[in-house]
Structure formats: structure tokens, C-alpha cells
Amino acid sequence: MKEEAEREREATLRNARREALELTEQFQEKAEARYREIIGASEAEIETEREKLLAAAREDAARMTALGKANVDRAVELVVGKFRGAIRA
């Protein structure tokens, strides 16, 4: 009788340990899946923000390029004007 109770106790403990291990594995898998979801969503947000920043930078670069070209044109006009003035003098 005592041996039977001991075997039953051991079987119950084995079952409990196996169920605990299975639950731990299930929770681990769920946690990893959630982690991948969060990372995926974050990467998408980062890419969207990156594209916004790049678009703004491209617009700024285009504006600066236009201003630079305008400054070159004015500088050329000034040099040509001084040159003509020097020739006429």
C-alpha cells in the first residue's frame, strides 16, 4: 500500500513536471511570436520615418541647389559687368 502510494505520487509529480514544461514551452513560443510582431511593426515605423526624413532632405538639397545656381548666375553677371566696365574705361 505504501509503495503504491509512492508510485502514484511519483507519477503525479512526473505528470505535473511534464505539464509545467509544456506550458513553459508554449509561453516561450507565444512570447517569441509576439516579439517578432513588435519588431516587425517597429521596423515598418522606422522605415516610414526614414522615408519622410529622406524626402525632406531631398527637398532641402533641391532648394539649396537652386539657390546656389542663382548665386552663380548673379556672380557671373557681376563679373561680366565689371569686365565690361573695365573695357570701357
C-alpha positions in Angstrom: 0.0 0.0 0.0 2.8 2.4 0.9 4.7 1.5 -2.3 1.5 2.0 -4.4 1.0 5.5 -2.8 4.7 6.3 -3.5 4.4 5.2 -7.2 1.2 7.2 -7.6 2.9 10.2 -6.0 5.9 9.9 -8.4 3.6 9.5 -11.4 1.7 12.6 -10.3 4.9 14.6 -9.9 6.2 13.4 -13.4 2.9 14.5 -15.0 3.0 17.8 -13.2 6.6 18.4 -14.3 5.7 17.4 -17.9 2.7 19.7 -18.0 4.7 22.6 -16.5 7.4 22.1 -19.1 4.8 22.0 -21.9 3.2 25.2 -20.6 6.7 26.9 -20.3 7.4 25.9 -23.9 4.0 27.2 -25.1 4.5 30.5 -23.3 8.0 30.8 -24.7 6.7 30.3 -28.3 4.0 32.8 -27.7 6.5 35.3 -26.3 8.8 34.9 -29.3 5.9 35.3 -31.7 4.9 38.5 -30.0 8.5 39.7 -30.0 8.7 39.2 -33.8 5.4 41.1 -34.2 6.6 44.0 -32.2 10.0 44.1 -34.0 8.2 43.9 -37.4 5.9 46.8 -36.5 8.8 48.8 -35.3 10.8 48.2 -38.4 7.9 49.4 -40.5 7.5 52.6 -38.5 11.2 53.2 -38.7 11.2 52.8 -42.5 8.3 55.2 -42.8 10.0 57.8 -40.7 13.3 57.3 -42.6 11.5 57.9 -45.9 9.9 61.1 -44.5 13.3 62.4 -43.4 14.9 61.5 -46.7 12.2 63.3 -48.7 12.6 66.4 -46.6 16.4 66.2 -47.0 15.9 65.9 -50.8 13.7 68.9 -50.9 16.2 70.9 -48.9 19.0 69.8 -51.2 17.0 70.8 -54.2 16.3 74.2 -52.7 20.0 74.8 -51.9 21.0 73.7 -55.4 18.6 76.2 -56.9 19.9 79.0 -54.6 23.5 78.1 -55.5 22.7 78.2 -59.2 21.0 81.6 -58.8 24.1 82.9 -56.9 26.4 81.6 -59.6 24.3 83.4 -62.2 24.4 86.7 -60.3 28.1 86.3 -59.7 28.7 85.8 -63.4 26.6 88.9 -64.2 28.7 90.9 -61.7 32.0 89.7 -63.2 30.9 90.4 -66.7 29.6 93.8 -65.7 32.9 94.7 -64.1 34.8 93.4 -67.0 32.7 95.5 -69.4 33.2 98.5 -67.2 36.9 97.9 -67.2 37.0 97.6 -71.0 35.0 100.8 -71.4 37.2 102.7 -69.0 
